[in-house]
Structure formats: structure tokens, C-alpha cells
């Protein structure tokens, strides 16, 4: 695939990518506030699902704090 084709695809997919990003950013996953612990977990689940839908092999991993993707 040529660079022009890659750049054209990025441009074509930009609105959808921005929508996905905004969906993630709307999850109130404030990691420094214990009140948002469940939201941090939900954000990790959302990210795993979204990246998997794009063909990326992902997993959510537990840590002593919040999960890592």
C-alpha cells in the first residue's frame, strides 16, 4: 500500500476514529479518585473491545492498582 493510500484511509476513517476516542474519553476514569475505580475498569474493558475490533491482540491485565491493557 502506498503512502498516499495510507494517508487517504486515515483521512477517510478520521470521523469514526474521533467518535471512538470521544466515547473512551467520556468514561469518567479518574484513576486518582477511588470513587471512579469501577469506571477505570470499564475504560479498560472498552479499550480491549475497541482494539480487538480493529484486529489488535489485546488483554486486560490486573495490577495492584488499576488494570492495564
N, C-alpha and C positions, 0 to 999 in steps of 0.2 A: 504494500500500500504506500502510495507516495505521500510526502509531507502535505501537499495540498489537499489530498483526500482526507488525511487525518484531521487537519485543521477545519475542513468543511464539516466533518462529522461532529467535531467538538462544537462548532457553531450551531449545527442542527439540534444537538442534544442539550444545549445550554439551558433552555427554559425548564426542561424536565429535571436536569441536574440541580438547578436553583430551587425548584419546588421540593426536591428530596432534601436538600440542605436545610431549607426553612422548616420542614417537618421535624428534622432532628433538633434544630435549634429551639423549637417550641417546647420541647420536653424540658421541664424545669429541673435539670440535673445539676444542682449546685452541690458539688462534692464536699465543700467545707461546712455544709449545714446538715446535721444528722436528720433533720425533718425531710430531706429530699433523698434519703437512701434508696427508697423504692424507685424513685424516678431515675436515679443513676443506673439501677439495674435494668429498668425499662429502656433507657437510652442504649445500653449495651446490647440488649436483645434486638432493638430496632436496627442498630448498626450491623449486627451479624446478618439479619434477614436482608437488609438492603445490599450489602456487599455480596452475599451469596447470590442474590438475584442478578447481579452483574457478572457472575461467573468466578468470583474470588472465593477461594477456600478460606473460611473463617471459623472461629470458635470463640466462645466467651470463656474466660479463664478466671477462676476465683483467686483473690488475693486477700491479704489480711484486711485490706480496706475495701475499695470498690472493685468490681470486676474489670478485667482488661479484655480488649478484643484483639 
